[in-house]
Amino acid sequence: MMDKQLFQYKGSIPLMLILAMMTIAQGVVIIFQAIYLADAIVSMYEKQPWNTTLHSFTLFLLMHLGRHLLQWIKSKLAYYFADRTAQHMQSLLIEKLFELGPRAIGKHGSGNLITLCLEGIPSFRTYLELFIPRFIAMLCIPIAILIYVFTLDLASAIVLSVVLPIMIAFLILLGLTAKKQIHSQMGTYLLLSRHFVDSLRGLVTLKFLGRSKGHRESIQTVSNKFRIATMRTLRVAFMSSFSLDFFSTLSVAVVAVELGLRLIEGDMLLAPALTILILAPEYFFPIRDFGNDYHATMDGKEAGKQINRILQQDIMETNTSIKIDTWNESSELVVKNLIKKSPTDERFLLEAINFSVSGYKKIGIVGTTGAGKSTLIDILSGFTQPTDGEIIINHKNVTNFSVENWQQQVTYLPQHPYIFSGTVADNIRFYDPEASLEKTREVAAKVGLLELIDSFPNGLNEKIGQGGRTLSGGEEQRIALARGLLQNRPVIILDEPTAHLDIETEHEIKQVMLPLFNNKLVFFATHRLHWMKSMDIIFVIDKGRLVEIGTHEELFHKKGAYYRLVEAHRGTSKGVPVGGFSNGAV
């Protein structure tokens, strides 16, 4: 039941030791509480002086207050630890998602990750807050009570010691059953959240196609699956709670009957019998408490496992100790025999990649679908780690491009930039929140957004994204360009940034983007070959290999792999000049 991962969280072991000592002290206080309460009852039964009874009641109240004071301190310690750890895990998760990059995030599903960040973290905090003190109490308090009962009455102690393992075994069996149900519920919940997020994103398209009403049935089906999984989980939870209550009540009843019979026969005194009878429910209470909260915290435990799986994924050497100079006109990047294998089947995604670039260059990366363009872009961006090869940046050897100094020099533009829920200014200043409105407006003008912004009633303060004004694909790409321009970093890496745009919109974006590439090192992966005439160097990738390097004119007249790409793009059109472009292709 104890998650081994709990021992790896910062401060967890000292917390467990402190909680264990406090729980043992709490167990001792519970015993004295029972002793003084039994003494007070016996004093009244035997009609002793009122001051004797009052003294016992006073001590009982002090023990009772002490018990709950210890419980309050334990709860506070557990809460602060859980809150601190959950916030730390949330920060690590967000940092890891940025490190993995958009392609890896896409494999997990944006809906899954949104659910994990917004709902998984609070569930994980609740799990830490409840599970640790409950588990320690289940271990310590029954043992303390059992040891004391052994000193009072052997028969009662035997009854308690026999029943406890049965309850724990039953709790384990129920836990295994509940685990299966929790997995099912969590899976359907993630499916529901993913479906909901995708539905929100595609609502405009569904309405445009006239399918929004028909989509209700799909939402209803997914929701019904989650309802069924939740009811099954609740059924197991209610059954386990009933079973634990039943067994603990039955065990207390057995102890009470056994003590009553011996009292009638005169084989036992009233004070120890009352003490044992008062302690019997306390003996089973930590187990019942743990069992009831166990099901309430399983979502958090599962969320913690998912977070740790993501944190352990593709852990890369970050080269934090290496300092690389800022890229300038005299800088040089050398890549020798770069190899990237598929982590699943050891297939070569990239093989024997060799190139050298220096200064400010615009480098186009082209190839057929699946040739390896995006894999190379991911490696250059630091989103994934090469399997082998030598990388030299400004005469510094590194194992991958996740070097902090390199990352701080790179602006990455994906195919589908994300527009956050907020103002236009907030979206442009996402990486630099302290930038002034004047500077924000300046970069907006450079990417051709100023006319659009001035048409909004609130200008730069107009709400966009979810819950705000909807933008076209070209407008979203201009927002992404403005973000990158505001960062003003010397290296720009683009992965199919115009693949989803129509030719007219792409032409407008192209006129904006090309001037922004001046005095930058640019890696531009695309299958739209009309960009290549504007590139200084072209990398042609075929089946994971860098088969050609050169300018557009050199490669076209060479009539090799690049020429074949050009011919494939323009088909068999006649009357097109050699080396010319038509219809957005060559």
Order of alpha helices (4+ residues) and beta strands (2+ residues): alpha-alpha-alpha-alpha-alpha-alpha-alpha-alpha-beta-beta-beta-alpha-beta-beta-alpha-beta-beta-alpha-alpha-alpha-beta-alpha-beta-alpha-beta-beta-beta-alpha-alpha
